[in-house]
Amino acid sequence: MADFQTRDPRSPAFWDERFDKQFMPWDHGGVPARLRQFVQDSPAPLRCLIPGCGSAYELVFMFDSGWDATAIDFSPAAVAAARLVVGERRAGQVVEADFFAWQPTAPLDLIYERAFLCAMPRAMWPQVAARWAQLLPPGAVLAGYFFFDDNAKGPPFGVSREQLQELLSPYFDCLEDEAVTDSIAVFAGKERWMAWSRRAG
Ligand SMILES: C[S@@+](CC[C@H](N)C(=O)[O-])C[C@H]1O[C@@H](n2cnc3c(N)ncnc32)[C@H](O)[C@@H]1O
């Protein structure tokens, strides 16, 4: 395993180092099945944000399905990797930006979550939940994959059901909560597909 100089996942340098060394155990290598289904089942094309997009496989799939999607990541190395994946035509939809500072140019319908909450230390989670809520108008949806574990060391930092409920219930109602069938090794048996609807107020 590679030796790492950086230890703080709150810093873009931490993720740069891992992308540069091609150490990405979280990387699915493609579009996960439940997201494919969610996109295909959507009655209308959605405007979606993919925060902490990493390789951003999902972006092209969303575009090819007629959606308007923007992928953001604060690591320049992640952005470079994503632009290679999405190709020249879609490269402009991958933006180097901090999730806490990025501003949408039009109201979002959906935020897609995968391995972003669990990439951050637990102390930051209330800020993440509040930002999700701030970015999504009432009726819009937060959907994706949530990692459940009580591991001390991370990333990935797992959440408990109680913690997730506590984080999201002030802003969101749970619409979908399902087992995942195509997890990669680091998440196997510990992740669930969930969709949460933004409540008014
Ligand atoms: C574990 S990776 C997951 C990448 C991708 N979502 C996936 O499923 O493969 C976490 C990503 O979140 C990015 N990230 C962490 N904090 C961020 C922040 N505040 N703003 C934007 N990106 C962030 C990292 O640079 C990294 O690419």
The ligand as an SDF file (V2000), in Angstrom:
LIG
                    3D

 27 29  0  0  0  0  0  0  0  0999 V2000
  -14.4460    9.1660   -1.0220 C   0  0  0  0  0  0  0  0  0  0  0  0
  -14.3810   10.2490   -2.3770 S   0  0  0  0  0  0  0  0  0  0  0  0
  -15.9010    9.8460   -3.2150 C   0  0  0  0  0  0  0  0  0  0  0  0
  -15.8920   10.2790   -4.6480 C   0  0  0  0  0  0  0  0  0  0  0  0
  -17.1850    9.9380   -5.4120 C   0  0  0  0  0  0  0  0  0  0  0  0
  -18.3590   10.5210   -4.8110 N   0  0  0  0  0  0  0  0  0  0  0  0
  -17.3510    8.4730   -5.5800 C   0  0  0  0  0  0  0  0  0  0  0  0
  -18.4190    7.9500   -5.2320 O   0  0  0  0  0  0  0  0  0  0  0  0
  -16.4360    7.8260   -6.0900 O   0  0  0  0  0  0  0  0  0  0  0  0
  -14.7860   11.8170   -1.5970 C   0  0  0  0  0  0  0  0  0  0  0  0
  -14.6190   12.9850   -2.5530 C   0  0  0  0  0  0  0  0  0  0  0  0
  -15.1720   14.1490   -1.9300 O   0  0  0  0  0  0  0  0  0  0  0  0
  -14.3280   15.2560   -2.2460 C   0  0  0  0  0  0  0  0  0  0  0  0
  -14.5670   16.2700   -1.2100 N   0  0  0  0  0  0  0  0  0  0  0  0
  -14.3750   16.1640    0.1350 C   0  0  0  0  0  0  0  0  0  0  0  0
  -14.7180   17.2990    0.7570 N   0  0  0  0  0  0  0  0  0  0  0  0
  -15.1640   18.1570   -0.2140 C   0  0  0  0  0  0  0  0  0  0  0  0
  -15.6890   19.4780   -0.1980 C   0  0  0  0  0  0  0  0  0  0  0  0
  -15.8050   20.1890    0.9340 N   0  0  0  0  0  0  0  0  0  0  0  0
  -16.0750   20.0250   -1.3730 N   0  0  0  0  0  0  0  0  0  0  0  0
  -15.9680   19.3400   -2.5300 C   0  0  0  0  0  0  0  0  0  0  0  0
  -15.4600   18.0850   -2.6190 N   0  0  0  0  0  0  0  0  0  0  0  0
  -15.0760   17.4950   -1.4590 C   0  0  0  0  0  0  0  0  0  0  0  0
  -12.9270   14.6590   -2.2590 C   0  0  0  0  0  0  0  0  0  0  0  0
  -12.0210   15.4600   -2.9600 O   0  0  0  0  0  0  0  0  0  0  0  0
  -13.1700   13.2980   -2.9010 C   0  0  0  0  0  0  0  0  0  0  0  0
  -13.0030   13.3390   -4.2990 O   0  0  0  0  0  0  0  0  0  0  0  0
  1  2  1  0
  2  3  1  0
  2 10  1  0
  3  4  1  0
  4  5  1  0
  5  6  1  0
  5  7  1  0
  7  8  2  0
  7  9  1  0
 10 11  1  0
 11 12  1  0
 11 26  1  0
 12 13  1  0
 13 14  1  0
 13 24  1  0
 14 15  1  0
 14 23  1  0
 15 16  2  0
 16 17  1  0
 17 18  1  0
 17 23  2  0
 18 19  1  0
 18 20  2  0
 20 21  1  0
 21 22  2  0
 22 23  1  0
 24 25  1  0
 24 26  1  0
 26 27  1  0
M  CHG  2   2   1   9  -1
M  END
$$$$
